[in-house]
């Protein structure tokens, strides 16, 4: 019996990266896992839901041109051999991804910044109404997001992250982009998954009615009041800084 590490090493040698894979982009906790998982189940297609090979240190190596996407996916080919690939980190370097993968059609998930940022904080067991947080409290896989968190309010850091992910009109308005709002998906999961599949020409292989409410990631809590969760100061920061991009993405009201 092979260990998991040996098995993955063998698969990386056997499998070839799929240049025509359908990518799912979107900030962490924007619904990318649920949409990818349900789409894969609906269409019967293989999927990668997160891959450590686009986390640190590979993320920085790609961004600083110390490593090309071609080198990376040929070295760690197994997760990139699937028909659908989802990894939120890739949202910040779609141009790098496009140097190897076709991206003729891809999915881009967006979510209201208040709920997106709140969900990230829930995932990390962090409050929303402080000025600063201790980086040592943050899980190592998420710590890179806050690496500049020395003098900046951590909510400012998360706002900047939301904007960096979602303020990409060259990609969100790209002819091949299927832009999906998480709120629309949440209101009609089967309908939106069917729409995505139709738009991508995938068709339907399986009934997903029994798994539409499956939790693909830990579920966050929904506060009675966003103002209470974030505090007035942090709430107003999110509202003012995200308003323009939010409107461009179809959010007439952010909260």
Phi, psi and omega per residue, in radians:
X1 nan 2.175 3.130
X2 -1.334 2.546 2.992
X3 -1.277 2.836 -3.121
X4 -1.033 -0.730 -3.129
X5 -1.086 -0.765 3.134
X6 -1.174 -0.689 3.137
X7 -1.088 -0.783 3.130
X8 -1.128 -0.666 3.116
X9 -1.092 -0.723 3.115
X10 -1.167 -0.737 3.135
X11 -1.115 -0.635 3.096
X12 -1.114 -0.514 3.129
X13 -1.421 -0.565 -3.063
X14 -1.456 -0.768 -3.032
X15 -1.407 2.668 3.100
X16 -1.986 2.469 3.106
X17 -1.091 2.486 -3.098
X18 -1.666 1.761 -3.096
X19 -1.082 -0.404 -3.093
X20 -1.758 0.289 3.123
X21 -1.051 2.584 3.045
X22 -1.569 2.061 -3.134
X23 -1.570 2.539 3.033
X24 -2.020 1.964 3.135
X25 -1.800 2.832 3.117
X26 2.597 2.600 -3.124
X27 -1.099 2.686 3.045
X28 -0.903 2.488 3.107
X29 1.097 0.531 3.058
X30 -1.825 0.104 3.122
X31 1.744 0.162 -3.079
X32 -1.125 -0.642 -3.122
X33 -1.178 -0.811 -3.129
X34 -1.087 -0.793 -3.113
X35 -1.158 -0.731 3.118
X36 -1.140 -0.798 -3.127
X37 -1.086 -0.766 -3.137
X38 -1.241 -0.650 3.107
X39 -1.118 -0.729 3.113
X40 -1.108 -0.731 3.130
X41 -1.166 -0.717 -3.113
X42 -1.144 -0.719 -3.044
X43 -1.647 -0.257 -3.078
X44 1.312 0.305 -3.112
X45 -1.637 2.662 3.111
X46 -1.301 2.615 -3.087
X47 -2.551 2.546 2.933
X48 -1.836 2.097 3.078
X49 -1.915 1.635 -3.096
X50 1.384 2.400 3.041
X51 -2.491 2.262 -3.124
X52 -1.145 -0.232 -3.103
X53 -1.366 0.015 2.972
X54 -2.048 0.194 3.018
X55 -1.608 -3.037 3.029
X56 -1.182 2.507 0.095
X57 -1.540 -0.063 -3.036
X58 -1.134 -0.621 3.137
X59 -1.000 -0.880 3.141
X60 -1.143 -0.687 3.132
X61 -1.084 -0.653 3.081
X62 -1.202 -0.799 -3.094
X63 -1.145 -0.538 -3.120
X64 -1.722 0.218 3.077
X65 1.030 0.508 3.027
X66 -1.479 -0.260 -3.106
X67 -2.574 2.415 3.072
X68 -1.655 2.739 3.116
X69 -1.091 -0.586 3.113
X70 -1.115 -0.769 3.110
X71 -1.081 -0.749 -3.083
X72 -1.158 -0.861 -3.055
X73 -1.275 -0.441 3.059
X74 -1.314 -0.490 3.112
X75 -1.377 -0.716 -3.131
X76 -2.054 1.159 -2.900
X77 -1.323 -0.467 -2.994
X78 -0.987 -0.948 -3.125
X79 -1.122 -0.339 -3.135
X80 -1.687 0.158 3.117
X81 -1.651 -0.147 -3.063
X82 -1.306 2.920 -3.120
X83 -1.425 -0.488 3.078
X84 -2.216 2.304 -3.107
X85 -2.241 2.190 3.126
X86 -2.218 2.156 3.033
X87 -2.689 1.916 -3.081
X88 -0.930 -0.599 -3.130
X89 -1.009 -0.566 -3.110
X90 -1.136 -0.323 3.130
X91 -1.053 -0.450 -3.077
X92 -1.574 -0.051 3.067
X93 -2.569 0.936 3.128
X94 -1.075 -0.585 3.120
X95 -1.067 -0.657 3.094
X96 -1.156 -0.755 3.120
X97 -1.031 -0.687 -3.093
X98 -1.213 -0.223 3.107
X99 -1.259 -0.310 3.121
X100 -2.104 -0.788 -3.084
X101 -1.579 2.590 -2.998
X102 -1.165 -0.735 -3.091
X103 0.920 0.594 3.029
X104 -1.095 -0.657 3.045
X105 -2.409 2.374 3.108
X106 -2.659 2.884 -3.112
X107 -1.915 2.416 3.097
X108 -2.276 2.033 -3.111
X109 -1.703 2.305 3.061
X110 -2.143 2.718 3.137
X111 -2.520 2.543 3.082
X112 -0.824 2.280 -3.035
X113 -1.055 -0.622 3.118
X114 -1.051 -0.866 -3.105
X115 -1.258 -0.604 3.139
X116 -1.143 -0.842 3.139
X117 -1.173 -0.717 3.088
X118 -1.043 -0.739 -3.122
X119 -1.129 -0.676 3.075
X120 -1.089 -0.773 3.134
X121 -1.128 -0.698 3.061
X122 -1.039 -0.772 -3.124
X123 -1.053 -0.583 -3.096
X124 -1.700 0.088 -3.123
X125 0.971 0.779 3.141
X126 -2.008 2.608 3.100
X127 -1.348 2.966 3.120
X128 -1.887 -0.121 -2.958
X129 -2.015 0.303 3.076
X130 -1.627 3.022 3.049
X131 -1.642 -0.677 -3.106
X132 -2.440 2.725 3.082
X133 -2.287 2.734 3.120
X134 -1.446 1.983 -3.114
X135 -0.969 -0.434 -3.130
X136 -1.199 -0.262 3.096
X137 -1.384 -0.207 -3.017
X138 -1.627 2.423 3.100
X139 -0.985 2.394 -3.096
X140 -0.922 -0.594 -3.117
X141 -1.196 -0.316 -3.130
X142 -1.867 -0.148 -2.961
X143 -1.131 -0.489 -3.093
X144 -1.065 -0.489 3.135
X145 -1.071 -0.585 -3.046
X146 -1.807 0.296 -3.029
X147 -1.114 -0.417 3.093
X148 -1.631 0.083 -3.095
X149 -1.289 1.384 3.070
X150 -2.060 -0.960 3.106
X151 -1.905 -0.278 -3.084
X152 -1.411 2.500 2.959
X153 -1.071 2.363 -3.055
X154 -1.150 -0.414 3.040
X155 -1.214 -0.652 3.042
X156 -1.035 -0.704 3.130
X157 -1.093 -0.754 -3.138
X158 -1.241 -0.588 3.046
X159 -1.100 -0.819 3.133
X160 -1.050 -0.641 3.123
X161 -1.170 -0.752 3.111
X162 -1.079 -0.752 3.135
X163 -1.166 -0.733 3.141
X164 -1.066 -0.648 3.140
X165 -1.288 -0.754 -2.947
X166 -1.729 -0.324 3.122
X167 -1.590 1.174 3.138
X168 -2.307 1.187 -3.068
X169 -0.997 -0.477 3.102
X170 -1.105 -0.461 3.128
X171 -1.814 -0.708 -3.132
X172 -1.209 -0.408 3.089
X173 -1.835 0.171 -3.141
X174 -1.104 2.476 -3.135
X175 -0.978 -0.495 -3.119
X176 -1.582 0.009 -3.055
X177 -1.515 2.251 2.984
X178 -1.804 1.717 -3.063
X179 -1.470 2.155 -3.097
X180 -2.152 2.215 3.031
X181 -1.522 2.292 -3.119
X182 -0.984 -0.652 -3.107
X183 -1.098 -0.650 3.096
X184 -1.181 -0.726 3.082
X185 -1.067 -0.788 -3.080
X186 -1.129 -0.512 -3.127
X187 -1.375 -0.441 -3.098
X188 -2.690 1.319 -3.005
X189 -1.081 -0.869 -3.129
X190 -1.117 -0.707 -3.133
X191 -1.117 -0.753 -3.123
X192 -1.227 -0.694 3.093
X193 -1.092 -0.720 3.089
X194 -1.096 -0.701 3.114
X195 -1.106 -0.810 3.132
X196 -1.036 -0.842 -3.123
X197 -1.038 -0.738 3.135
X198 -1.121 -0.786 -3.112
X199 -1.112 -0.555 -3.139
X200 -1.554 -0.073 -3.139
X201 1.285 0.490 -3.077
X202 -1.528 -0.642 -3.060
X203 1.398 -3.128 -3.104
X204 -2.037 2.282 3.086
X205 -1.937 -0.539 -3.017
X206 -2.424 2.691 3.021
X207 -1.420 2.256 -3.112
X208 -1.983 0.216 -3.055
X209 -1.040 -0.489 -3.101
X210 -1.498 -0.088 -3.114
X211 -2.207 0.137 -3.064
X212 -1.080 -0.461 -3.130
X213 -1.784 0.240 3.078
X214 -1.104 2.420 3.108
X215 -1.553 1.886 3.119
X216 -1.451 -0.308 3.066
X217 -2.438 2.769 3.095
X218 -0.959 2.343 -3.093
X219 -1.443 2.358 3.088
X220 -1.500 2.949 3.106
X221 -1.644 2.569 3.128
X222 -1.826 1.957 -3.107
X223 -1.225 2.700 3.075
X224 -1.138 -0.564 -3.104
X225 -2.401 2.148 3.078
X226 -1.171 -0.592 3.104
X227 -1.107 -0.719 3.126
X228 -1.168 -0.706 -3.123
X229 -1.145 -0.818 -3.065
X230 -1.544 -0.369 -2.960
X231 1.400 2.669 -3.032
X232 -1.025 -0.761 -3.068
X233 -1.117 -0.872 -3.123
X234 -1.202 -0.608 3.087
X235 -1.048 -0.820 -3.111
X236 -1.170 -0.575 3.073
X237 -1.059 -0.853 -3.118
X238 -1.084 -0.786 -3.112
X239 -1.035 -0.826 -3.048
X240 -1.299 -0.729 -3.049
X241 -1.349 -0.469 -3.074
X242 -1.768 -0.088 -3.022
X243 -1.019 -0.862 -3.058
X244 -1.067 -0.902 -3.124
X245 -1.169 -0.652 3.098
X246 -1.014 -0.781 3.110
X247 -1.101 -0.694 3.130
X248 -1.112 -0.475 3.132
X249 -1.584 0.052 3.068
X250 1.743 0.153 3.106
X251 -1.644 1.726 -3.116
X252 -1.230 -0.554 3.041
X253 -2.279 2.304 -3.141
X254 -1.474 -0.493 -3.139
X255 -2.624 nan nan
